[in-house]
Amino acid sequence: MKLTKLLIKTKNKNYSIFVGKNISNSVSDILKKERINFNKCLIVLDKKVPRNTSFKIIKAIKCKFKKIKYFSSSEKNKNLNSVNVILNLLFKENFNRDDCIIAIGGGIAGDIVGFVSSIYKRGMKFINIPTTLLSQVDSSVGGKTGVNNKYGKNLIGSFNQPDLVLSEINFLKTLPKRELICGYAEILKHTIIADKKKFLFLEKNKKRILDLNYNIIQKAIVDSCNIKKKVIEKDEKESNLRKVLNFGHTFGHSFEATLKYSKKLNHGEAVLMGMKCAVKFSQQIKYIEKNDALRIIKHIESLKIKSIKNFFKLKHLNTLIKFIKIDKKNKSNKINLILLKRIGKPEINSNYNLNIVKSFLYNELN
């Protein structure tokens, strides 16, 4: 299978994403062609990542000094303490701005390492090697980095585009189905907000994607990255259009935070539940066409995730609302929701009174 290359062009940096199998065979050539040179590299390797595939890639990266830092990724470890551990290692080994830090892992590893690279001596080279389907189609594209704190998810961070992204499909073979569905949630989100034809492709090929048919999964990843690429090239720092990528996330992030980022609910499951809520809210205010709403809800339910009633009761309502209120998109007392008029036609900057949103959730939990 040939590698597919996507070129991302932003105001701050242009960089390439390579998607395919056996990327380790091409790493040296890719680095040369992309003109990415460094003498030292620190590789932050998620402990969950299969050693066989990751070590092939690590071995193929040639430089004078190479160090591996193992990292236990979890939402609870996605914090400033983890950032400081990596920073101190960089200082101890006297890395400079022309050196490189490389993340091999899921979105948590990529977010933390990307953030570190943006603040270490005001910026150093950063290569992201995402190993989950979720990170390959979402967090590795677009330059958002950050960590959590007690007030919510990703509230401390920066926009920092990587120098290179390498999405190795072989990593996906070891993922449990639950993790594949987590990534599929973002692929689905991208089609819902941008392209009905690609949504129809998912309807026909969902099983083959989750079964990791290589041609189909490569196409799904590339299509998804292309949708996000078009958005971030127009709005790199989420001043307007890029907010559309948060479809389902206002509700989803509140679900995650209320459960204190428990393993009971992963990010993709929260986003699927959040998208379902966003579609139903769109129905409530008579935004979305009925057939499109039913089609999306049916597709989400076919993935057999639990409903919000399985996780939350009415006693959780005020906590959910608290986290919705501090969502990054909100700039006033009203709640900014990304809603849907039809598949491929989202509505951004829709501000709703807090009590309307609270009443909606009350009915969902009842």
Buried (B, 14 or more C-beta within 10 A) or exposed (E): EEBBBBEBEBEEEEBBBBBBBBBBEBBEEBBEEBEBEBEBBBBBBBEBBEEEBBBBBBEBBEEEEBBBBEBEBEBBBBBBEBBEBBBEBBEEEEBEEEBBBBBBBBBBBBBBBBBBBBBBEEEBBBBBBBBBBBBBBBBBBBBBBBBBEEEBBBBBBBBBBBBBBBBBBBBBEEBEEEBBBBBBBBBBBBBBBBBBEBBEBBBEBBEBBBEBBBEBBBBBBBBBBBBBBEBBBEBBEBEEBBBBBBBBBBBBBBBBBBBEBEEEBBBBBBBBBBBBBBBBBBBEEEBBBEEBBEBBBEBBEEBEBEEBEEBBEEEBBEBBBBBBBBBBBBEEEBBBBBBBEBBBBBBBEBEBEBEBBBEBBEEBBE
